[in-house]
């Protein structure tokens, strides 16, 4: 016997209410992202949620050592991480990363082939990482204060500016800062001495240690973020660090109209080139959303404004015409082919060498 029509309608209404309640109660999809401090566009996360419906849960770190410690010692809970190229071999060897399905990434063919070739030194076959942003390590300086300390012929285009003790002693009067990163600063010291920047020989590190200990009295501090505001405010006159950070200091000084004139130099002897890459963790709790986040940041119209905001080039060839002309034509942001040829990548080193670098860095920072 059929059910009365009223009962059927009531039953459908009840089912519909339960169904709508379930939909309303369902949490929005999320993606958990771990990135360097202050290293994304001002609206990128908001735009990603608007365009995909996925809620980004976003945390930051300030050193490669912190990142590796988080990923190698416990289940992190993150889906996508921005990992520097020299961290990739360690993470790959530890089995922390998931291979990326290039065939499911529409913008992968737009990645710069030359950059991918350099990145392959750390990620063979480009299996696990795609470029996010990249840059160089060089020298940011206060034009007027450096000229006052060393004269019109100050070697601002050379590592001699900061590794020659006579020069550094004079610059120390107006303040010198360096990155607090043994994996970045010790290779530069080795390179300055004519030694392999990725050396594994203890005797090479003894020479680098001796150089840095000799220079230590003239260095105000080692820090990976404070130098940006100090350079912009005129509290220091020289910093060794990332290209984009120096250009941020320059922009901040110009916006403050404080009379501080900042420039960035890529030393002619060669310098580190680094890549910050997007990787998907093997134990990602939300791998589908993680891949969607990576894919989103590979879009030319998304990554170009990030380059403009942070003054770092990106790895997408189709994004370059969308980057502001002042940014893409600035050799401090997009180095010339000649400058690119002089750059070297950093490599992870055997555990014994890493421990040696850590001990040396502790001695250098403490001045003993």
LOKOLLUM-958012 format. One record per residue (C-alpha): residue number from 0; residue in one letter; chain; z, y, x. Coordinates in Angstrom, 2 decimals, padded with zeros to 5 digits, m for minus. Each point is the difference from the previous one (the first is absolute). Last residue first. Example, Ala and Ser with C-alpha at 12.3 -4.5 7.8 and 13.67 -1.06 7.14 Angstrom:
2
NODE  pos  code  unit       pz       py       px
NODE    1     S     A   007.14  m001.06   013.67
NODE    0     A     A   000.66  m003.44  m001.37
This chain:
368
NODE  pos  code  unit       pz       py       px
NODE  367     X     A   020.53   032.97   086.03
NODE  366     X     A  m001.40   002.78  m002.15
NODE  365     X     A   001.22  m001.46  m003.29
NODE  364     X     A  m003.50   000.05  m001.45
NODE  363     X     A  m001.45  m001.39   003.21
NODE  362     X     A   002.57  m002.79   000.26
NODE  361     X     A  m000.56  m001.06  m003.61
NODE  360     X     A  m003.75   000.11   000.54
NODE  359     X     A   000.27  m002.25   003.04
NODE  358     X     A   002.03  m002.58  m001.90
NODE  357     X     A  m002.46   000.02  m002.93
NODE  356     X     A  m002.98  m000.31   002.32
NODE  355     X     A   001.58  m002.98   001.75
NODE  354     X     A   000.70  m001.67  m003.33
NODE  353     X     A  m003.63   000.51  m000.99
NODE  352     X     A  m001.12  m001.44   003.33
NODE  351     X     A   002.09  m003.15  m000.52
NODE  350     X     A  m001.23  m000.30  m003.59
NODE  349     X     A  m003.67   000.02   001.08
NODE  348     X     A  m001.87   003.25  m000.77
NODE  347     X     A  m001.51   001.52  m003.11
NODE  346     X     A  m003.18   001.90   000.86
NODE  345     X     A  m000.86   003.68   000.07
NODE  344     X     A  m003.55   001.27  m000.39
NODE  343     X     A  m001.80   002.17   002.53
NODE  342     X     A  m001.88   003.28  m000.29
NODE  341     X     A  m002.58   001.25   002.50
NODE  340     X     A  m003.03  m000.98  m002.10
NODE  339     X     A   001.41   001.88  m002.98
NODE  338     X     A  m000.02   003.22   002.01
NODE  337     X     A  m003.70  m000.36   000.77
NODE  336     X     A  m000.81  m000.86  m003.62
NODE  335     X     A   001.81   003.16  m001.07
NODE  334     X     A   003.44  m000.18  m001.57
NODE  333     X     A   000.43   000.40  m003.79
NODE  332     X     A   003.38   001.68  m000.47
NODE  331     X     A   000.35   001.98   003.25
NODE  330     X     A  m003.79   000.29   000.04
NODE  329     X     A   000.18   002.07  m003.24
NODE  328     X     A  m003.30  m000.38  m001.85
NODE  327     X     A   001.42  m002.49  m002.51
NODE  326     X     A   002.98   002.22  m000.77
NODE  325     X     A  m001.70   003.38  m000.35
NODE  324     X     A  m002.78  m001.64  m002.01
NODE  323     X     A   002.44  m001.38  m002.55
NODE  322     X     A  m000.26  m003.78  m000.30
NODE  321     X     A  m002.53  m001.16  m002.61
NODE  320     X     A  m002.76  m000.46   002.59
NODE  319     X     A   002.37  m002.34   001.94
NODE  318     X     A   000.91  m002.19  m002.98
NODE  317     X     A  m003.18  m002.08   000.16
NODE  316     X     A   000.87  m001.09   003.54
NODE  315     X     A   003.41  m001.33  m001.07
NODE  314     X     A   002.48  m000.38   002.88
NODE  313     X     A   002.08   003.12  m000.54
NODE  312     X     A   000.46   003.06   002.19
NODE  311     X     A   003.45   001.59   000.24
NODE  310     X     A   000.73   003.62  m000.93
NODE  309     X     A   002.69  m001.04  m002.51
NODE  308     X     A  m001.19   001.86  m003.11
NODE  307     X     A  m003.71  m000.11   000.78
NODE  306     X     A   000.14  m003.67   000.95
NODE  305     X     A   001.85  m000.80  m003.23
NODE  304     X     A  m002.61   002.01  m001.92
NODE  303     X     A  m002.72  m002.27   001.47
NODE  302     X     A   001.88  m003.25  m000.80
NODE  301     X     A  m000.35   000.18  m003.79
NODE  300     X     A  m003.63   001.16  m000.39
NODE  299     X     A  m001.12  m002.48   002.68
NODE  298     X     A   001.75  m002.98  m001.68
NODE  297     X     A   001.88  m002.11   002.55
NODE  296     X     A   003.36   001.21  m001.27
NODE  295     X     A  m000.72  m001.56  m003.41
NODE  294     X     A  m000.98  m003.35   001.51
NODE  293     X     A   003.29  m000.18   001.87
NODE  292     X     A   001.93   000.78  m003.19
NODE  291     X     A  m001.99  m002.57  m002.02
NODE  290     X     A   000.66  m002.61   002.70
NODE  289     X     A   003.71   000.65  m000.35
NODE  288     X     A  m000.23  m000.20  m003.79
NODE  287     X     A  m001.52  m003.48   000.29
NODE  286     X     A   002.49  m000.99   002.71
NODE  285     X     A   003.12   000.91  m002.03
NODE  284     X     A   002.93  m001.85   001.62
NODE  283     X     A  m001.67   000.34   003.43
NODE  282     X     A   001.01  m003.01   002.12
NODE  281     X     A  m003.18   000.10   002.11
NODE  280     X     A   000.23   003.76   000.30
NODE  279     X     A  m003.12   002.05  m000.69
NODE  278     X     A  m001.04   002.36   002.79
NODE  277     X     A  m001.22   003.60   000.09
NODE  276     X     A  m000.51   001.31   003.49
NODE  275     X     A   001.24   002.79   002.19
NODE  274     X     A  m002.37   000.15   002.91
NODE  273     X     A   000.78   001.26   003.44
NODE  272     X     A  m001.85   001.65   002.84
NODE  271     X     A   002.01   000.35   003.18
NODE  270     X     A  m001.07   002.57   002.57
NODE  269     X     A  m002.67   000.66   002.60
NODE  268     X     A  m000.10   001.99   003.22
NODE  267     X     A  m001.39   003.01  m001.88
NODE  266     X     A   003.24   000.50  m001.88
NODE  265     X     A  m000.44   000.47  m003.78
NODE  264     X     A   001.44   003.47  m000.53
NODE  263     X     A   001.49   001.50  m003.14
NODE  262     X     A   000.57   003.72  m000.50
NODE  261     X     A   002.83   002.05  m001.53
NODE  260     X     A   000.27   003.78  m000.40
NODE  259     X     A   003.42   001.25  m001.14
NODE  258     X     A  m000.18   003.51  m001.50
NODE  257     X     A   002.25  m000.88  m002.93
NODE  256     X     A  m002.66   000.13  m002.71
NODE  255     X     A   001.87  m002.86  m001.73
NODE  254     X     A  m003.33  m001.43  m001.15
NODE  253     X     A  m001.37   000.21   003.54
NODE  252     X     A   003.07  m001.67   001.46
NODE  251     X     A  m000.15  m002.79  m002.58
NODE  250     X     A  m003.70  m000.57   000.69
NODE  249     X     A   000.59  m000.31   003.75
NODE  248     X     A   002.94  m002.35  m000.53
NODE  247     X     A  m002.15  m002.15  m002.27
NODE  246     X     A  m002.69   000.04   002.68
NODE  245     X     A   002.54  m001.33   002.48
NODE  244     X     A   001.08  m002.74  m002.43
NODE  243     X     A  m003.63  m000.93  m000.58
NODE  242     X     A  m000.63  m000.53   003.72
NODE  241     X     A   003.03  m002.20   000.55
NODE  240     X     A   002.53   000.78   002.68
NODE  239     X     A   000.90   001.71   003.25
NODE  238     X     A   001.62   003.34  m000.71
NODE  237     X     A  m000.08   003.37   001.73
NODE  236     X     A   001.45   003.46  m000.71
NODE  235     X     A   003.23  m000.73  m001.80
NODE  234     X     A   001.94   002.11  m002.51
NODE  233     X     A  m003.20   001.90  m000.84
NODE  232     X     A   000.33  m000.67  m003.73
NODE  231     X     A  m003.14  m002.18  m000.21
NODE  230     X     A   000.99  m001.96   003.11
NODE  229     X     A   003.51  m000.56  m001.31
NODE  228     X     A  m001.31  m001.01  m003.43
NODE  227     X     A  m002.26  m002.71   001.42
NODE  226     X     A   002.34  m000.98   002.84
NODE  225     X     A   002.60  m001.35  m002.43
NODE  224     X     A  m002.20  m002.95  m001.05
NODE  223     X     A  m000.27  m002.68   002.69
NODE  222     X     A   002.88   001.03   002.24
NODE  221     X     A   000.71   000.06   003.73
NODE  220     X     A   001.86   003.10   001.16
NODE  219     X     A   000.06   003.12   002.18
NODE  218     X     A  m002.01  m001.45   002.88
NODE  217     X     A   000.51   001.74   003.38
NODE  216     X     A   002.85  m002.20   001.21
NODE  215     X     A  m002.09  m003.11  m000.91
NODE  214     X     A  m002.93   000.66   002.37
NODE  213     X     A   001.38  m001.97   002.93
NODE  212     X     A   001.20  m002.72  m002.38
NODE  211     X     A  m003.50  m000.12  m001.48
NODE  210     X     A  m001.71  m000.49   003.37
NODE  209     X     A   002.49  m002.60   001.22
NODE  208     X     A  m000.35  m001.95  m003.24
NODE  207     X     A  m003.80   000.03   000.26
NODE  206     X     A   000.23  m001.33   003.56
NODE  205     X     A   002.47  m002.71  m000.98
NODE  204     X     A  m002.30  m000.83  m002.92
NODE  203     X     A  m002.85  m000.78   002.37
NODE  202     X     A   002.28  m002.27   002.03
NODE  201     X     A   000.90  m001.92  m003.17
NODE  200     X     A  m003.66  m001.04  m000.55
NODE  199     X     A  m001.03  m000.43  m003.63
NODE  198     X     A  m002.31   003.03  m000.07
NODE  197     X     A  m001.34   001.38  m003.27
NODE  196     X     A  m000.62   003.50   001.39
NODE  195     X     A  m001.55  m001.50   003.14
NODE  194     X     A   001.08   002.12   003.00
NODE  193     X     A  m001.52   003.26   001.25
NODE  192     X     A   003.34   001.78  m000.05
NODE  191     X     A  m001.02   002.00  m003.08
NODE  190     X     A  m000.93  m003.26  m001.72
NODE  189     X     A   003.46  m001.41   000.69
NODE  188     X     A   001.64   003.11  m001.45
NODE  187     X     A  m002.25  m000.21  m003.06
NODE  186     X     A   000.84  m003.70  m000.45
NODE  185     X     A   003.73   000.88   000.22
NODE  184     X     A  m000.26   002.65  m002.73
NODE  183     X     A  m001.54  m002.06  m002.81
NODE  182     X     A   001.91  m003.30  m000.05
NODE  181     X     A   003.09   001.80   001.32
NODE  180     X     A   000.06   002.23  m003.09
NODE  179     X     A   002.21   003.05  m000.38
NODE  178     X     A  m002.97   002.35   000.25
NODE  177     X     A   000.37   002.84   002.47
NODE  176     X     A   001.50   003.48  m000.11
NODE  175     X     A  m000.19   002.94   002.43
NODE  174     X     A   001.90   003.28  m000.29
NODE  173     X     A  m000.53   003.56   001.22
NODE  172     X     A   001.76  m000.41   003.36
NODE  171     X     A  m001.25  m003.57   000.23
NODE  170     X     A  m003.49   001.42   000.38
NODE  169     X     A   000.85   001.14   003.52
NODE  168     X     A   001.47  m003.36   001.03
NODE  167     X     A  m002.90  m001.73  m001.74
NODE  166     X     A  m002.57   001.68   002.19
NODE  165     X     A   001.73  m000.84   003.28
NODE  164     X     A   000.75  m003.52  m001.25
NODE  163     X     A  m003.63  m000.84  m000.76
NODE  162     X     A   000.18  m002.33  m003.00
NODE  161     X     A  m000.07   002.71  m002.70
NODE  160     X     A  m002.94   002.28   000.83
NODE  159     X     A  m001.40  m002.54   002.43
NODE  158     X     A  m000.97  m002.03  m003.09
NODE  157     X     A  m003.06   002.25  m000.03
NODE  156     X     A  m001.80   002.40  m002.34
NODE  155     X     A   002.85   002.53   000.02
NODE  154     X     A  m000.20   000.31   003.79
NODE  153     X     A   001.44   003.57   000.08
NODE  152     X     A  m002.64   002.25   001.50
NODE  151     X     A   001.05   003.16  m001.87
NODE  150     X     A   003.53  m000.15   001.33
NODE  149     X     A   002.57  m002.80   000.08
NODE  148     X     A   003.03   001.24  m001.96
NODE  147     X     A  m001.53   002.98  m001.81
NODE  146     X     A  m003.16  m001.97  m000.75
NODE  145     X     A   002.11  m002.85  m001.38
NODE  144     X     A   001.94   002.47  m002.15
NODE  143     X     A  m003.12   001.68  m001.37
NODE  142     X     A  m001.91  m003.14  m000.93
NODE  141     X     A   002.92  m001.93  m001.47
NODE  140     X     A  m000.93  m003.60   000.67
NODE  139     X     A  m000.93  m003.32  m001.55
NODE  138     X     A  m000.91  m002.71   002.48
NODE  137     X     A  m001.66  m003.33  m000.68
NODE  136     X     A   000.21  m003.19  m001.97
NODE  135     X     A  m003.10  m000.75  m002.05
NODE  134     X     A  m000.94  m000.60  m003.59
NODE  133     X     A  m000.62  m002.46  m002.77
NODE  132     X     A   000.37  m000.21  m003.75
NODE  131     X     A  m000.18  m002.97  m002.38
NODE  130     X     A  m002.06  m002.51   001.98
NODE  129     X     A  m000.28  m003.50  m001.50
NODE  128     X     A   002.20  m002.89   001.04
NODE  127     X     A   000.27  m003.79  m000.17
NODE  126     X     A  m003.28  m001.66   000.94
NODE  125     X     A  m001.60   002.63   002.22
NODE  124     X     A  m001.56  m002.84   002.04
NODE  123     X     A   002.76   000.26   002.54
NODE  122     X     A   002.68   002.45  m001.15
NODE  121     X     A   001.37   001.81   003.07
NODE  120     X     A  m003.20   000.33   002.04
NODE  119     X     A  m001.83  m000.17  m003.34
NODE  118     X     A   001.23   003.54  m000.66
NODE  117     X     A  m002.43   001.29   002.62
NODE  116     X     A  m002.89  m001.80  m001.72
NODE  115     X     A   001.20   001.18  m003.42
NODE  114     X     A  m000.07   003.56   001.29
NODE  113     X     A  m003.58  m000.39   001.19
NODE  112     X     A  m001.04  m001.60  m003.32
NODE  111     X     A   001.38   002.86  m002.10
NODE  110     X     A   001.13  m001.46  m003.35
NODE  109     X     A  m002.58   000.46  m002.76
NODE  108     X     A  m000.63  m003.75  m000.37
NODE  107     X     A   003.70  m000.34  m001.02
NODE  106     X     A  m000.46   002.36  m002.94
NODE  105     X     A  m000.50  m002.65  m002.69
NODE  104     X     A   002.96  m002.17   001.12
NODE  103     X     A  m000.24  m003.41  m001.70
NODE  102     X     A  m002.38  m001.39   002.62
NODE  101     X     A   002.34   001.21   002.73
NODE  100     X     A   002.73  m002.34  m001.23
NODE   99     X     A   002.82   001.11   002.33
NODE   98     X     A   001.87  m002.66   001.93
NODE   97     X     A   003.74   000.04  m000.82
NODE   96     X     A   002.45   001.32   002.58
NODE   95     X     A   003.44  m001.13   001.20
NODE   94     X     A  m001.14  m003.15   001.82
NODE   93     X     A   002.07   000.88   003.07
NODE   92     X     A  m003.13   000.03   002.14
NODE   91     X     A  m001.63   002.46  m002.40
NODE   90     X     A   003.02   002.30   000.01
NODE   89     X     A   000.18   000.02   003.80
NODE   88     X     A  m003.75   000.46   000.32
NODE   87     X     A   000.06   002.87  m002.55
NODE   86     X     A   002.72   002.17   001.51
NODE   85     X     A  m002.39   001.65   002.47
NODE   84     X     A  m002.30   000.99  m002.86
NODE   83     X     A   002.66   001.95  m001.87
NODE   82     X     A   001.14  m001.49  m003.30
NODE   81     X     A  m000.15   001.69  m003.40
NODE   80     X     A   001.61  m002.64  m002.21
NODE   79     X     A  m001.06  m001.36  m003.37
NODE   78     X     A   001.92  m002.46  m002.17
NODE   77     X     A   003.59   000.64   000.98
NODE   76     X     A   002.98  m002.21  m000.86
NODE   75     X     A   001.07  m000.11   003.66
NODE   74     X     A   000.81  m003.70   000.40
NODE   73     X     A   002.03   000.17   003.18
NODE   72     X     A  m000.04   000.38   003.78
NODE   71     X     A  m003.66   000.51   000.81
NODE   70     X     A  m001.01   002.58  m002.60
NODE   69     X     A   002.96   002.36   000.27
NODE   68     X     A   000.27  m000.20   003.77
NODE   67     X     A  m003.73   000.55   000.35
NODE   66     X     A   000.17   003.16  m002.09
NODE   65     X     A   003.05   001.40   001.80
NODE   64     X     A  m001.65  m000.62   003.39
NODE   63     X     A  m003.20   001.67  m001.19
NODE   62     X     A   001.99   003.17  m000.65
NODE   61     X     A   000.75   002.46  m002.83
NODE   60     X     A   000.25  m002.08  m003.19
NODE   59     X     A  m000.86   000.74  m003.64
NODE   58     X     A   000.44  m001.47  m003.48
NODE   57     X     A  m002.27   000.18  m003.08
NODE   56     X     A   000.15  m001.84  m003.30
NODE   55     X     A  m003.49   000.61  m001.41
NODE   54     X     A  m000.34  m000.47  m003.79
NODE   53     X     A  m003.33  m001.58  m000.96
NODE   52     X     A  m001.88   001.54  m002.94
NODE   51     X     A  m003.14   000.10   002.15
NODE   50     X     A  m001.31   003.59  m000.09
NODE   49     X     A   003.19   001.82  m000.94
NODE   48     X     A   002.17  m002.15   002.26
NODE   47     X     A  m002.36   000.54   002.93
NODE   46     X     A  m000.19   003.74  m000.72
NODE   45     X     A   003.77   000.35   000.15
NODE   44     X     A   000.11  m001.92   003.28
NODE   43     X     A  m002.78   002.11   001.51
NODE   42     X     A   001.28   003.39  m001.21
NODE   41     X     A   001.57   001.43   003.18
NODE   40     X     A  m002.22  m002.10   002.28
NODE   39     X     A   001.68  m002.66   002.14
NODE   38     X     A   001.87  m000.17   003.29
NODE   37     X     A   003.28   001.86  m000.36
NODE   36     X     A   002.02  m002.89   001.52
NODE   35     X     A  m002.07  m003.05   000.95
NODE   34     X     A  m000.75  m002.41  m002.81
NODE   33     X     A   001.56  m002.89  m001.93
NODE   32     X     A  m001.55  m000.63  m003.44
NODE   31     X     A   001.30  m002.04  m002.95
NODE   30     X     A  m002.55  m000.38  m002.81
NODE   29     X     A   001.04   000.03  m003.63
NODE   28     X     A  m001.28  m001.25  m003.35
NODE   27     X     A   001.59   001.76  m002.99
NODE   26     X     A   002.91  m001.87  m001.55
NODE   25     X     A  m000.54  m001.85  m003.28
NODE   24     X     A   002.39   001.33  m002.65
NODE   23     X     A  m002.65   001.89  m001.92
NODE   22     X     A  m002.29  m003.03   000.04
NODE   21     X     A   002.80  m002.26  m001.24
NODE   20     X     A   000.89   002.47  m002.70
NODE   19     X     A  m003.64   000.15  m001.10
NODE   18     X     A  m000.14  m003.80  m000.29
NODE   17     X     A   003.28  m000.21  m001.93
NODE   16     X     A  m001.20   002.68  m002.38
NODE   15     X     A  m003.35  m001.74  m000.44
NODE   14     X     A   001.69  m003.31  m000.73
NODE   13     X     A   002.19   001.61  m002.64
NODE   12     X     A  m002.97   001.74  m001.56
NODE   11     X     A  m001.98  m003.25  m000.05
NODE   10     X     A   002.86  m001.79  m001.73
NODE    9     X     A   000.37   002.75  m002.55
NODE    8     X     A  m003.71  m000.15  m000.70
NODE    7     X     A   000.13  m003.80  m000.46
NODE    6     X     A   003.03   000.29  m002.27
NODE    5     X     A  m001.78   002.55  m002.13
NODE    4     X     A  m003.11  m002.20  m000.24
NODE    3     X     A   002.02  m002.96  m001.36
NODE    2     X     A  m000.21  m003.06   002.30
NODE    1     X     A  m002.64  m002.62  m000.78
NODE    0     X     A   000.92  m003.42  m001.34
